[in-house]
Structures are given as C-alpha cells and as structure tokens.
Amino acid sequence: FKIDENKYPGHLEHFGMTTAEAMSHGSIPIVLNKGGYKEIVENNKSGFLFNSEQEAIEKLKLVIQNKSLRKKMSREAIKRAKKFSLQRMQNQIDEIMENF
C-alpha cells in the first residue's frame, strides 16, 4: 500500500482489465482508490474503493458478513463489467478509427 507510483509506475495497474474480468464472473472488487480502478468500480455499488489498509479490511469484513449485500454487489459487478468487454472496447476503437 505504500508504493510510490511515480518511482514504480509498473506496480500499479492503471486501468485494471483483470478487475473487469473478475467482475464479469461476479467477483466483488475491493481495490485501491487510484488509477483506472476508479473508472471501473462504482464505489459501494459494484465494488469498493479503499484509501487505507484499515478501510480495505472493513470492506472485506462487510462483504463476508452480509450475504444479501454480496449477492446484490455481485450482480452489479457483472452488469458493470459488460461496459468493459473486449468486444465493446474493440467496437469503440473501430468507431474512433473510422472517424479519424
């Protein structure tokens, strides 16, 4: 949690495609509130963004202890991940290139 992203930019995934892939299978992401994660995860809806180790622990406990929240967030994660599917991104790139 104490990585200096200016010194070690490769240690942080700036978009987080693996996060979107996990969400597409119903995983609830609990991810650092930095970089591309903020674009993918809708905080408190399709997953959680955290700023400290303690906050990450609290969010993890919440997900473990609350089955109905887990089910709801899992469904939301699946829906959200569809916005980042490979096919959708390819279509967007194709559209940009056609208009270029």
ABEGO torsion letter per residue (X at the ends): XABBAAABAAABBAAGAAAAAAAAAGBBBBBBBBEAAAAABBBGAAEBBBABAAAAAAAAAAAAABAAAAAAAAAAAAAAAAAABAAAAAAAAAAAAAAX
